[in-house]
Amino acid sequence: MKQISSLAALFAMTTLLTTGCGGPTGTEARTDDFQWQIDRFDDINVLRYRVPDFDSLTLRQKQFIYYLSQAAVCGRDILYDQNCKYNLPVRRTLEALYTAYDGDKSAGEWLAFEKYLKKVWFANGVHHHYSGDKFTPEFSPEFFDSLLAATPAERLGDIRGSLLDTVKAVIFDPALYPKRVDQTAGVDMIAASACNYYNGVTQREAEAFYTALTDTADRQPISYGLNSQLVKEKNGRIVERVWSADGMYGPAIREIVKWLERAAAVADTPEQEAYTRTLIEYYKTGDLRLFDLYNVAWVQDTESTVDYVNGFIENYGDPLGYKASWESTVNFKDFEATKTTQIISDNAQWFEDHSPIDPQYRKPHVKGVSAKVITVAMLGGDCYPSTPIGINLPNADWIRRDHGSKSVTIANITAAYDAAAAGNGFAEEFILRPEDRELRARWGAMGNNLHTDLHECLGHASGQLGPNTKGDELKNYGSTLEEARADLFALYYMNDPKLVELGVIPTLDVAKTEYNTYMMNGLMTQLTRIEPGKGIEEAHMRNRALIAGWVYERGRADRVVEFVSENGKTYVVVNDYDRLRELFGELLREIQRIKSEGDFEAGMALVERYGVKVDPALHAEVLKRYAALDIAPYSGFVNPRYVPTFGEDGTITEVSIEYPADYVEQMLTYSSDYSFLPNRN
Ligand code: ZN
């Protein structure tokens, strides 16, 4: 529940400025001709990111990153299978046909086939990575059959007979597995969702299973269900198939473990080696208590330069929110950019004490909010190719309560977004007032980074539950409301003179441009990501629509924020920044109350009223104007490649970094060299 997704694709900066706050960096991007964008298809841009300062790391740190980067790609197949149980055979079939083809590569149907495969790679399956809707192929079943006929059967392995028939049906039948995650109120969300976290059980049975396990008196509960598939056996018994070295996904997990063992031996500190070995034990046994032990030690490690995430982490992909998708990142600290973030986290208690929420829901002692700016070195699983720009972990509420959390802003990813988006015409099209465009050019990047810092290192960590609240009462509205809470905390403090006083920002103009951007995005421009006729479904987007819609309505009589029509185009304009800040504070107070009291009804009412519905006329206009700019609404990244040099005794004597520029080649390489799971798991 704690990821910030790639807003930056929409917040394309027209000018790059070195920010000095929370990080990056435009300088490097601006001054040379590094090729940031390497592919474009459908609604996707594929970019590269740089890893500045990799060469200044020690040999040991480079070895550590190399081993961790190998572990980061070994779990790729797991995510495919989690997203839908036929994703692996679909991917392998497509790849076999793709690599066997020697016909005309400029033919229309071939290009449509290639585009489809590129989309499947990007989404780690047949459903869009963001909307969750199944892709519609733009090539015919007959063309597919002709490719199949030209492909030697042995390239398809055991994909034949009924499995091959199913693969075809998954690709071509729109009624089969239409959505990866369906959280429509009133439906059986398990039956309606294509994800592979449950097998043969109903939503009611799954909820009963986990409710029975939960001990409400346990102050340190494990994350029940996090690392398993829930299955009903033939005899009717419901059991968990645990993801561990000897369990489900074992072949991939054993590879991850192999690389983590090598990594542990060259960790930055003895503490880091110790918790890495705890993580290995957890992978071997599947024991979630070990995962908690690992997280407690990990969150306390703020000294290591190199850091990583590797595991079953986020539960966005499970409509019920129990199961976590596999992901990994490898990163190291950006010491210069971390200074500003440090000021924010050093003052965490001040922010908590002055928060506009009901005092009984403030945290009396904010624990260990560590924040840093990082340079990411490798992305894997659910962080690849689409990746967050900020992360706050761990997710277990009791660990956050008792030990705090680690919050990171990923500077080199944000820098890559900004560099790739420079001059794309977005600001000219959607921002009415020239002074607002100037503000954005001057302070936009800083505002965006500051929002991420405040959201991650203070927002999610703030507040506390009431005495009789467990924390899971908000159910399918929980993610949206939690993101709204963190965003509101960031928005409220963004415009606080305290930030200038602390030296975090030089002027409140930073807040003005962030307010402009947030309101424009939430009320209007984020609709570019929604297909005509659809509502808003993704949690972060619902949150932004909710916040923007609520404050717009509350401030309407005073014209705090306005829709302005000019030359047949609609614009969002903010007139009163101080009043807008007060409204953000009022909504923060209400959403904190909803979370602290577990008020499901009030939470549902807010999300359903403001966060879901779309004005069809405005939607159509935004899509048209955006299409004219020809900007892909989503971006993702290929990884760099780490190349070790071995000495005569077999030890690594140097690790160099390369920046591949071929998306297809990276995907095919990963599929041939890092694919460990069978077609049926
Ligand atoms: Zn968040």
Residues whose N, C-alpha, C, O or C-beta is under 5 A from the ligand:
A	BS01	ZN	M1 K2 Q3 I4 E483 A486
